[in-house]
Amino acid sequence: MEHSEPSTEAGRLTVRTGVPFDDTVSIVERKGLGHPDTMADHLAEALSRAYSAFTLERFGVILHHNFDKLALLGGASEVRYGGGRMVAPIRVLVNGRAAHRCGDEILPVGELVESTVHAFFQERLPEAVGHLDIALNVTANPSPGAVITGENIPERSRWFAPRDTGDLRERRTLLANDTSLGTGWAPRSPFEGLIRELADTFSSPGPFTNAHPWCGSDVKVMGSWDGEQADLVLCVPQKSSHVTSRTAYLRNAETVRAECHRIAGLRLPGASVNIQLNARDVPSHDELYLTYTGSSIESGDEGVVGRGNRVNGLITPLRPMNMEGANGKNPVYHVGKLYNLAAERLAHRLHEETGEYAEVHLVSTTGQPLDQPGRILVRLAAEDAQPDKIQALVAEALASFPDLTNEIVREGVCLS
């Protein structure tokens, strides 16, 4: 039974200390850079940053937008040893809302979206450039609540069509856009760190992928740990133009397997490690994880914002987490983005302060001040945390939202 004393109640803040914590049993997943869900997340965020930067430069403010419902629908490809080609395009469904004008000035939303999408694929999946079908489903419709009672136009109806920047309510006061939840915890366990490192080793630019150009980026790693044994299931594609035969594919797979064992040996010394790689492969029938682009998005798979890694970069069902899709949300007042990032950072600060496990939950109330969550829950493994110090760190985190917005837009904070 959870020990919840001593505790501190301070208005909306609840602090629980002495909370038991056990990380000896763990289930962890991470999706790599070329996974369709990760691509959808990162493309949505790239669009939000591009739109934010454009409106900041032009008007001095970030106009209202959200691209967090973006989806990618897989194309079709033909793959053969030593080659391949796209035979049907990847459909990029840019869904959401954005202000298309400010006063009399029309914003080039379509051009901005198209250039951002092409630049993203050029960096992330260059073989797919030229095989994209971009559908712009971006409206300027306001949220519910614009009740017409006479000749006056409700303020809410101008959210996505402001007469000027004075119509942006957040310039006067920052209010939460939604009733939602932000969650964070720290520290990451060695096993969680291993899962992240494996996914990044095989999907991100670096020593392994630079030395092995056949390695595709649509990587997925699922792991379970019981304190003694690690069971790892990995999907690591290969790029067909660099793989000339079944024998070459199998040889490359052994290279991946050896690198997994090497990294696991460094991160979990002495542990028993069981590795399954590309478990659906049937080599005798040439059914292999062989792709033209390095990602299954080339052939029927789909990606949707919010289905991939959480803000901390992992999917951890035995840890606290929520289902908010942070990427693509407006960085000024969307709590699904700001509260998750703030909770994650606050948890790390609390871990540094106490030396033990820390967990943070921020619950928003729509329409209420952004820096005044409806409820703040802090759970600490430490028995002797100082209430005044905890409250000061919480207050510091809640005062950071304007700076956090600037950091997201200008520095491109990675949210998954």
N, C-alpha and C positions, 0 to 999 in steps of 0.2 A: 504494500500500500504506500502511495506517495506521501512522503513526509513534507508537510507544507508550513512548518513553523521553524524558526521565527519568520514572520512575514511583515511587510510594510505596505500599508495602503496610504496613498497620497493623491486624493482626487481620482483621476483616471488611471493612475499608475498602481499596479500590483506587483510586488516583488516576492517571489518564493525562493527561499534558500534551502540548502540541504536536500535538493531534489536528487534522488538516486539516478545514476547514469551508467549504462552498460553498453559498450560498443564491441563486445566480443562476438556478437552475432550481427551480421551485416549483409544486406542485399543492395547492390549499387549498379547503376547503369549510366553510361555516357554515350551520346551520339556525336560522331565526328563532324568535321566541317562540311563534308560532302553529303551527309545524310539529308534527305529532302526536308525533314522537319527543322533541322538546324539551318538549312539554307533559307527556308521560309522565315524563320525568326530573324536571321541576320539581314535578309533583304528588307523586311519590314522596318527594321531599325535603321538601315541605311537610308530608306526613303524618308523616315521621320527626321533624321539628322540633316539630310539634304534640304528638305522643305524648311526646317527650322533655321538653318544657316542662311537660306535664301531670303526668308522674310525678315530675319534679324538684320541682314545687311541692307535690305531695301527699306524697311519701315522702323527698324530699331526695336521690334518686338517679335515674338513667335506667335504667328496666327494659329487659330484653332485647326487641329487636324488629328486624325488617328488612322494608321495603316495596319492596325493589329489584327485584322481579319483576312490578311493576305493568304493566298493558297497557290500552290504549284501543282499542276496536273501533268503527269508523266507523258512523254512523247513515245516514240518507237524507234528502235535501232536494229541494225543487223551487225552481228559480231562474228568475227572469224579469227583464227590464229593469224597474227601479223597484220590485222587491219580491221575495218569496220566502218560504219557510217550511220548517221541519223536518217531515218526515213519518214518521221513525222515530228513536228515541233513540240517543244515543251510549252505548255500554256501557263502564263503568268497572270493570275487573277489578282489584280491590285484592287482590293475591296476596302472601303472605308469612307471617310469624309475629310474634306479639306476646304478651307476658304479659297474660292476661285477669284475673289476680287476684294479689294480694300478701297472703299470709296469708288472713284471712277476708274481705278487702275485694275486691269485684268491680269491675273497671275498666270504664267505659263505652266500650269500644273501638268498637263500632258507631256510637254517637252521635258520637264524636270523629271518626271517619272521614267520616261523612256530612256533618257541618258543615264539615270542612276541604275536602272535594271541592266542595261548593256555593260556598264562599267563593272557592276557586281559580278556578272557572269564571266566577263573577260578575266577577272582576277580569280574567281572561284572555280569555274568550269569552262575554260576557254573553248573546248571542242563544241560546246553547245551554242556559242555565239553564231548567229546566222540561222539558228533553228529555234527561235523564240516567237511565240504568239502572245503579245501583251494585250490584255483586256483591261481597260481603265474603267473600273466600276466605283468611281469616287464622286460622291454627291456633296452638296452643300446644305443638306437638310438639317434643321435644328432638332434638338432632343425634345421630347414631350414637355409640355408646360407652357407653351406660348398661347395663352387664352386670349382671344380677340373679344373685347367688350365694347369697342367703339371705334373711333377713328385712329386712336393711338396704336402704334405698332409695338407689341411687347418686346422688351429688351432681349429676351431669349432668342427671338427670331433673327436677331442680327449676329448671333455668335459666329456663323460661318459666312456672313456677308456684312461686315462692319462698315459703317459710313466712314470711320476713321479709327485710329487706335484707341480713342477714348471710349469706344464701345466695348472694349475688352475689360470685363469685370475684374479679371485677375490683376490688372494694373492698380486697382484700388485695394483689393484684398484677395488673398489666395484661399480658395475654397476647394474642398475635396470634390471631385467630379463623380464619385461613386461610393457606395457602401461596399467595402472590400476588405481584404486582409493582406498584410505583409508579414513574412516570416523569415527568420534568419537564425542560424546557430553556428557555433564554433567550439572547438577546433575540428578540422578535418582529420579523420583517423588515417593511419598509414595505409590501410586497405583502400579507403576512399581515394587517397592520393595516388595509389597504384592504378586504379581504374582510370582516373583522369590522365595519368601519364601515358598509359597504353593507348588510349584513344587518340591523344594528341601526337604521339610518336608516329602513328601510321596515317594520320589524316592531315597533319599540318606541315607546312614547309619546315624543314629541319634536316639534320644529318641523315636520318634513315631515308626519308622520301627523296632527298637530293641524290643520294647514292643509288637509289632504286626507283627509277622513273616509272616502272611498271606498277607501282603501288598507287591504287586509287584512294579517293578521299571519303567515300561513303562507308565509313567505319562505324561499327557499333560494338560496345563491350558491355557484357553483363557479367557480374561477379557475385558470388556468395562466399561468406567467410564465417567459420564457427570458432575462431580463436586458434585453430591448429591447421586447418586445411582451407585452401583457396580453390574454388571451382570457377574457372573462367571460360566464357563462351564468347568468341570473337567472330565478327564478320569483317573481313578485309578484302576488298575487291582488287582485281588486277586490270590493267588497261591493255586492251587487246593488241594495239599497235606495237607494244613492247614485248608481247608474249607469242613466240612463233610456233609453239607446240604444246601438247598436253604435258610432255615431260618438263618443259620449261616452267609451265604453271605449277606443277607439283614441286619442282625445285624451289621456286620462289616462295611457295607456301611453307616449306621447311625453314627458309630464311626468316619468315615472320614468326614462326613457332620458336625458333632459337632465340630471337630477340625478346619475345615474351618471357621466356624462361630466364634470360639474362636480367631483365628489368625486375622481374618478380623476386629473383634471388637477392638483388640489392635492396629492395624495399621491404621484403618479408623474409629475412634470413632465417633459415632453419625450418620454414614452413613447408608443408606438402602442397604442391601446386599441380592441379589437373587442368589441362588446356584443351578445349575443343575449338577448331578453326574451320569456318565455313562448313557448318555441319550438314547443309543440304547438298553439298557436292556429291556427284556420282561420277567419278572420273572415267569409269568404263564406258559410260554413255556420253561423255563430254558435256555433262551438265555441271558447269563450274561457275563460280562467281567471277566471270570474265565480262568486262564492260568496255564500251568504246570511250566514254567520257570519264569513267571512274566513279560514277554515281548511278544508282538505280532510277533516278529521276528521268534518265534517258529512255526508260522502257517500262511505262505503265505505273510506276510508283507515284505516290503523292506526298506533298508536304504541306503542313498547316501550322500557322503560328500557335504557340502555346502547347504543342504536343511533345516538345523535346526537353532539353535540359532546363532545369530551373535557373534562377539568377546566379546561383553559386556554381553552375556548370555541371551539376549532377542530378540524377533522378534517384531519390533515396526513400523508398516507401516505409522504411522503419524509422526514419527521422521525421520531424515535423516539416510539412511542406503544404503548399496550396497550388491550385490549378491556374492561377493567373498567368496570362501570356503577357509578359512585360514588354517585349519588343514591339516597336511600332507605335506605342502609346505616346501621347503628347507629354513631353518632359516637364511641362510647367506645373500641371496640377493633376495628372492622372495617378491616382494612388496605387493602381496595379503595378506601376513602374517604380514610383518614388518610395512607397512604403516598403516594398520588397528589398530594394537596394539599401535603404536606410536601416532596415532591420538586420540585414546581413552585416553591414558595417558596424552597427552598434553591438551585435553579438561578439564580433571579433574584439572590439574595445573592451567589452566586459570580460572576455576570456583573458585578455592581456592583464587586466586589473586584478582578477581573482586567481588566475593560474589554473582555473578549472573550467569545465563545460558551462557554456552559457547559451540561452535560448531566448529569442525575442519575438513577440507577436504584436503587431500594430493593427488595430481595427478602426477603420474610418467610418464616418457617417456622412452621407452625401449632403452637400450644401453647407457643411460646417467648416470652420477654419482648418486649413491643411495642417497646420502645426499643432492642432489640438485633437488628436485621435479620440474616438469615443471610448476606447479602452486600450491600455498598454499593459501587456503581461510580460514580465521578465522572470525566467526560471533559471536558477543557478545551482550548480552542484556544490559550490562552496558553502560552508556553514556560517562563516564569519564575515560575509560581505558587509561593507559599510553603507547604510542606507543613504546618507548624504552624498557619498561619492557616486552611487548608482543613479540617484536622481539628477545629479549634475551631468553625468554622461548622457542620460536620456534627454535632458533639456538641450544639450549641445547638438544631439542628433536631430531633434525636431526643429532647431533653428537653422539647420544647414540646407533646407530645401532650395532656396535660390542659388546657392553655390553648387548644389548637386545638379541642378538644371544646366548651369553653364558647363559643368564638367562633362555631362552626358553629350551635349551638343558640340562642344569645342574639342574634347579629347576622345570622344567615341568610346565611352566605357562599355566593355563587353558584358552583356547581360545574360550570357549562357555559354 
